[in-house]
Each structure stands twice: as structure tokens, then as C-alpha cells.
Amino acid sequence: MEKKTKRRDFLFTATYAVGAVGVGAVVWPMIDQMNPDASVKALASTEVDVSAVDPGKTITVLWRGKPVFIRRRTQEEIVEAKSVKLEELKHPEKDEDRAKNPEWLVMLGVCTHLGCVPLDQKGDYNGWFCPCHGSHYDISGRIRKGPAPTNMEIPEYKFVDANTIKIG
Amino acid sequence: MSEHEYTPKSKVGKWFNDRLPLLTLANHLTDYPTPKNLNYWWTFGGILTFCLITQIVTGLVLAMHYIAHADMAFESVEHIMRDVNYGWLIRYIHANGASMFFLAVYIHIFRSLFYGSYKSPREVIWIIGIIIYLLMMAAAFLGYVLPWGQMSFWGATVITNLFSAIPLVGEGIVTWLWGGYSVDNPTLTRFFTLHYLIPFLILGLVVLHIWALHVPGNNNPIGIDIKKPSKDTVPFHPYIVIKDGFALLMFMIVFAFFVFYTPNILGHADNYIEANPLVTPAHIVPEWYLLPFYAILRSVPDKLLGVIAMLSAILILAALPWLDTSKIRSAVFRPLYKQFYWILVADVLILGYVGAMPAEGLYLLIARIATAYYFLHFLVVLPILGFKERTTPVPLSITEPILGGSPNFAAVKKKDDFKDQ
């Protein structure tokens, strides 16, 4: 026997629909409360004085709880970084796109595999080496060997003046 | 549940029991018919219950002194160790208790694998057990983060970053888990909350695990169905209670050895250095009980596939009742399975060993072979074995072969040999 749609069926459907909206409205705040709060978001930028950094040296600063590497590269390093062919790279990116001012490489010192801090001037490509699971990065912070999927991230930054970098 | 009707003797008891049948439940638990041939590998259920209660009690006490804040957590743990009366003892019991819990659960799981306890009609007991095991790993990981040492911090960073392997939403999920842009104070406070919650979830699941066990009754070393109650069974109390109690005492000796003589041998020295987001320790390894899965994660060169392989290695266990096609439960009557069983045990131990070693060169090669074999065992060996293997004849009951007229005396003899190991 064919079932006829009755007034009661409509009431059921309408009740479920309103109920679902109600449950969603309660569940969402419970989930969203775990996202970064206003005080965490407020710490979004850091200014760094880099006047004391000599060529061939790296400093590490904390930005949003994460280390940022600021490396003043030597001329040889810049030449090396620019000479790498894009076909050799797992995640092809030109050095020019990563370091707007080729002397200064500013990047998140966070391995893109599982988030460890790579070690400076180590590994097979004279760049960084992650001790956790063995990812090798070159002098431009590009992934060359190991499990990391992408190059180390470049944060948003700008030179406020000749000696000050504002990250974020 | 109970095979016979129970009526309390006293009038008050009857009055109460008619309103809430707690006495019926107690009677069921004491009279519960248990196979009389259970060996000592069957005592780990009771031992695990002890471990859970120990962790809950010591954890409650630690929470009275611990402060879940990124600036104070490390200090408060040192405060527990130095200032709180018997704080050192309570914390060492809790920290080593986690290791003892996993030691017992691995024996419990491998006992099931040997005697086919996961097979029909006990699939639901098995799956609840796997869920408990997953929650145990979550609780252990979350608890390891709380002292806020270097291993805590970087362990938390690496494990939460596993979620970033998920395409598209991965990064968003990681930020959500952290409550920030890195592991920090919001992460610590929520980890503390969840670490406190999970043991009670486990407790609830343990009740279901035992309830589901009491429907078909215990499996036993020869893996045959038995009538209960019958000549093949003994009441749980006093027979099993005494046996479990004795095994528990032996277990507590091992436990006490670790707590009093080598309380830090299962931990990492790096965790006595306060968390520093700028420096990753040179060699990150998880606690020993997670090493086999860590080895599987690292043996796959791709990030997403590595995470998938690691999760599958655990979840594949839930499918085991259907992957093992053999109708015979106990390995005692499965000459080939018995050999593959011990190869699997060796394989997991090898994975554990290479998981603790640096992921390069020969170690990486061994890890890859062992990972491949692990999946091969469950996905290829077990399904085929059920059809190809020639099993030896199974006795008709537990009692019959011993009292004479055995259809297969040799097989029962073999069981006794195993018992001695």
C-alpha cells in the first residue's frame, strides 16, 4: 500500500530540521572555543633588530611561538642558492621568490614534515638538517632530501628600515 | 547473564535486590563459570584492571599538586618530586604505571592472538578492546606532555603535526588542536583536561568489555566451546580470584622493581629539561610502547602515506576477526599459524627496536621490511592460512582427554608444553 504524506510526517520533518539547527548552534561554540583566541591572535607581529648579524650567521627569533630563522647569507651562498636548477627540486621555488633581498633569508624554522626545528649549517646541502626524521634543506631552505613535503615556509615580513625586520 | 535464578537469603537483601539487583550481579560475578584449563596468560585481564585503578588513583593525587600552565607545569612537577610528601613515589608509580599498563596490555593482546580469542562469538569484546587500546595510547601521549619537558613539547609538536598530513583541512585542524600557532599554553591546558577525562572513558569501556565477555564466557587454551556450568568449568570465586591474585602479586614485584630501583629507565633524560620552542632535542623518540608504530610511520618516505600506514597498523587489528579465516581458535591445533604467530611477535619487536634507532641506512631498510611483513601477516598470510592449513584434531571437551578416551591426546599434551613457557 502506498504511503500517503500526512500532516504528521510534515511535523516530524520540521521538528528534525529545527532540532538539527539547534544542535548545530550549540555544538559550534563548543568546537570553535578551541581555535586561537583573541589574546593569541594579538601577538601576531614581531620587530627584530638585525644590525648585529654578520654575514654567514643565523639568528633565531620567536614569532607566534615558532622559531624564525634570519640568515645573512654570504656571496657564495647566494650564488649557490641561485644556481640550483628548478628540475632538481621536490618543491620548485626560485631563490628570488624566497629571499626578496638575497642577502637576507627570513623563514619559519619549522620542518614541514612534523614541525621540529632543523639544525643550522648541517646536512648534505649546506643548509639545514632536521634531526627528527632526517630532512635536508638547502641554503634557500628548500627541501632536497627526506620526508618533508615542502620547502620551509616564508612568513610575511618587511624591512621597516635598513636594520629592522618586521615579521607578521 | 546468570545461568540460575538467585534469591538473597536475608529479608533485607531480598527487599533491596527486588528494587536494584546488585546482589544478583555480585552473585553472577562470583559464580561465573570459568574454563578450568585457563593458564597464567589469562590473568592479565585482572592485572590490567589493577593498572587502570592505580593510574586513576595516583593521577587524582598528582592533579592536586600539578599546575597546568606553560610557565609553571615543569616547576610544579619538580615541586611534586622534591616538596610534596611522598610526591616522588606517587609520580614514579604513575609514570612507570603507564609502562606497566602497556606491558600488560601487549601480553593480553598477544594472548588473544595466540588462542584466537578474537574469533566468533567474541568479536565485540575484541573491538571494544582495540578501542580501549587506542584510548590508552591517547591518554599516555597526553600525559607525557604534561610535565612540559623537552620531550613533552616536541613529542606534542610531532604528534599533533601528524594531522597536518590531511589534505586541505590539515593545517586548520592542527591550529585548532593547538589553540594557537604552535604548541603552547592553550595546548597544555586542553591536554590536561583530556588526560583527566580519558581514563574514565576507559573505565566505562572496561565494563562493556567484561559484560561482553560474560555473554559467551571465556575462551580457553584449547579454544573449544564449552558448556557452562559443567565439569569443564570452575566458579570464578575462589578459583580464578586466587589465581589472578597470585599473578597480580608477581606483576607488582616487577612494577615495584621499576618504581624503586630504576624509576627513570623507561623515560628520557631530555624530559628533565624544560620545554624550549627554539631547540629540538637531537634525537626524538616516543615512549617504548609506541615505538613499533613510530617505526612504521618513519619507514614510509611520504608524509601522508606514512601517517596512513601508522593508523592502519592499529586499525587493521579491528578487522582481525574477519581477516583470520580459520575456524579453529587456538594455535595449539594450528601448526603453521603457530609459526607465523612467533614471526609476527619477532616482527613487532624488531619494529620496536628500529623505532628507537635513527631512521637511516640499515635501520631504515629493516624498518621497511618489517613494516611490509606486518601488513603481509594480516592481509595475506592469515586469510590464506585459514583455507590451506591442515589443523590437528581438536578434543571434544577440556575434561574428556584427561580422563581417558581422548580422541587426540597428543594435541592436549602440546597445550601443556606451551603452558610451561
Boltz contact constraints between the chains, C-beta under 6 A:
constraints:
  - contact:
      token1: [A, 34]
      token2: [B, 176]
      max_distance: 6.0
  - contact:
      token1: [A, 34]
      token2: [B, 179]
      max_distance: 6.0
  - contact:
      token1: [A, 35]
      token2: [B, 176]
      max_distance: 6.0
  - contact:
      token1: [A, 36]
      token2: [B, 179]
      max_distance: 6.0
  - contact:
      token1: [A, 36]
      token2: [B, 180]
      max_distance: 6.0
  - contact:
      token1: [A, 40]
      token2: [B, 180]
      max_distance: 6.0
  - contact:
      token1: [A, 60]
      token2: [B, 278]
      max_distance: 6.0
  - contact:
      token1: [A, 64]
      token2: [B, 181]
      max_distance: 6.0
  - contact:
      token1: [A, 65]
      token2: [B, 181]
      max_distance: 6.0
  - contact:
      token1: [A, 65]
      token2: [B, 182]
      max_distance: 6.0
  - contact:
      token1: [A, 65]
      token2: [B, 184]
      max_distance: 6.0
  - contact:
      token1: [A, 65]
      token2: [B, 277]
      max_distance: 6.0
  - contact:
      token1: [A, 66]
      token2: [B, 182]
      max_distance: 6.0
  - contact:
      token1: [A, 67]
      token2: [B, 278]
      max_distance: 6.0
  - contact:
      token1: [A, 114]
      token2: [B, 158]
      max_distance: 6.0
  - contact:
      token1: [A, 114]
      token2: [B, 161]
      max_distance: 6.0
  - contact:
      token1: [A, 115]
      token2: [B, 157]
      max_distance: 6.0
  - contact:
      token1: [A, 115]
      token2: [B, 161]
      max_distance: 6.0
  - contact:
      token1: [A, 116]
      token2: [B, 280]
      max_distance: 6.0
  - contact:
      token1: [A, 117]
      token2: [B, 280]
      max_distance: 6.0
  - contact:
      token1: [A, 131]
      token2: [B, 282]
      max_distance: 6.0
  - contact:
      token1: [A, 132]
      token2: [B, 284]
      max_distance: 6.0
  - contact:
      token1: [A, 133]
      token2: [B, 298]
      max_distance: 6.0
  - contact:
      token1: [A, 133]
      token2: [B, 359]
      max_distance: 6.0
  - contact:
      token1: [A, 134]
      token2: [B, 359]
      max_distance: 6.0
  - contact:
      token1: [A, 134]
      token2: [B, 360]
      max_distance: 6.0
  - contact:
      token1: [A, 147]
      token2: [B, 301]
      max_distance: 6.0
  - contact:
      token1: [A, 147]
      token2: [B, 303]
      max_distance: 6.0
  - contact:
      token1: [A, 149]
      token2: [B, 303]
      max_distance: 6.0
